[in-house]
């Protein structure tokens, strides 16, 4: 049975604290995963989803608690509905090329 809490409702903050404690330091096994789902329609409606079964759960709560709109406890994983204002987009999951950064730094020095 899935447990669900919505921001502003009774038990929401307590659920976040309990879940953060439960997932803190949890590495997960070889099949452990975290994922983000942000369809264009969801973003238009103001949210994105995040799922995980490892310490990314507690890290997200610690880093982005104010953006969490809803939390669902599926027993072996957690899903979060996050306000789109706290979502930067999938491209930011990857570091820019080092050469690109050096070129950007040079351009900024030339401008500033």
C-alpha positions as CSV (number, residue, x, y, z in Angstrom):
1,X,0.0,0.0,0.0
2,X,1.4,3.4,-1.0
3,X,1.4,6.1,1.7
4,X,1.0,9.7,0.4
5,X,1.5,13.1,2.0
6,X,0.8,16.5,0.5
7,X,2.6,19.7,1.4
8,X,0.5,21.7,3.9
9,X,-1.4,18.7,5.2
10,X,-1.0,17.2,8.6
11,X,2.0,14.7,8.9
12,X,3.8,16.0,5.8
13,X,6.9,17.4,7.7
14,X,7.0,14.5,10.0
15,X,6.9,12.1,7.0
16,X,9.8,13.9,5.4
17,X,11.9,13.7,8.5
18,X,11.2,10.0,9.0
19,X,11.9,9.2,5.3
20,X,15.1,11.2,5.3
21,X,16.3,9.3,8.4
22,X,15.4,5.9,6.9
23,X,17.2,6.6,3.6
24,X,20.3,8.5,5.0
25,X,23.5,6.7,3.9
26,X,21.5,4.0,2.1
27,X,23.7,3.0,-0.9
28,X,21.3,0.5,-2.4
29,X,22.3,-2.7,-4.3
30,X,23.5,-3.2,-7.8
31,X,20.0,-2.5,-9.2
32,X,19.5,0.6,-7.1
33,X,18.4,3.7,-9.1
34,X,17.2,7.3,-9.0
35,X,15.3,8.9,-11.8
36,X,13.6,12.1,-12.8
37,X,10.6,12.4,-15.0
38,X,9.6,15.8,-16.3
39,X,7.3,15.7,-19.3
40,X,6.5,18.9,-21.0
41,X,2.9,18.6,-19.9
42,X,4.0,18.1,-16.2
43,X,6.3,21.1,-16.4
44,X,3.4,23.2,-17.9
45,X,1.3,22.1,-15.0
46,X,4.0,23.1,-12.6
47,X,5.9,20.0,-11.4
48,X,8.4,17.3,-12.1
49,X,8.8,13.8,-10.5
50,X,11.8,12.2,-8.7
51,X,12.0,8.5,-7.7
52,X,14.8,6.8,-5.7
53,X,15.5,3.8,-3.5
54,X,18.8,5.0,-2.0
55,X,20.4,8.0,-0.2
56,X,19.4,10.3,-3.0
57,X,16.1,10.4,-1.1
58,X,17.5,12.0,2.0
59,X,19.8,14.2,-0.1
60,X,16.9,15.6,-2.0
61,X,15.0,16.3,1.2
62,X,18.0,18.1,2.6
63,X,18.7,20.1,-0.5
64,X,15.3,20.8,-1.9
65,X,12.7,20.4,0.9
66,X,10.9,23.6,0.1
67,X,10.2,22.4,-3.5
68,X,8.6,19.1,-2.5
69,X,4.8,19.2,-3.1
70,X,4.0,15.6,-2.5
71,X,5.8,12.5,-1.2
72,X,4.8,8.9,-1.8
73,X,6.2,6.0,0.1
74,X,6.0,2.8,-2.0
75,X,7.8,0.7,0.6
76,X,11.0,0.0,-1.3
77,X,11.3,3.4,-3.0
78,X,10.1,7.0,-2.6
79,X,8.6,9.3,-5.2
80,X,8.5,13.1,-4.9
81,X,6.4,15.6,-6.8
82,X,8.5,18.7,-7.0
83,X,7.6,22.3,-7.9
84,X,9.0,23.1,-11.3
85,X,10.7,26.2,-9.9
86,X,13.1,23.8,-8.0
87,X,13.8,21.8,-11.2
88,X,16.7,22.8,-13.4
89,X,16.3,20.4,-16.2
90,X,18.0,17.1,-17.3
91,X,20.9,18.7,-19.0
92,X,22.2,20.0,-15.7
93,X,22.8,16.5,-14.5
94,X,26.0,16.5,-16.6
95,X,29.1,18.6,-16.1
96,X,30.1,20.8,-19.0
97,X,33.2,19.9,-21.0
98,X,36.4,21.2,-19.3
99,X,37.5,22.9,-22.5
100,X,34.1,24.7,-22.7
101,X,34.6,26.0,-19.2
102,X,38.1,27.3,-20.0
103,X,36.7,29.0,-23.1
104,X,33.9,30.6,-21.1
105,X,36.3,31.8,-18.4
106,X,38.5,33.4,-21.1
107,X,35.4,35.1,-22.6
108,X,34.3,36.4,-19.2
109,X,37.8,37.8,-18.6
110,X,37.8,39.5,-22.0
111,X,34.4,41.1,-21.3
112,X,34.9,42.0,-17.6
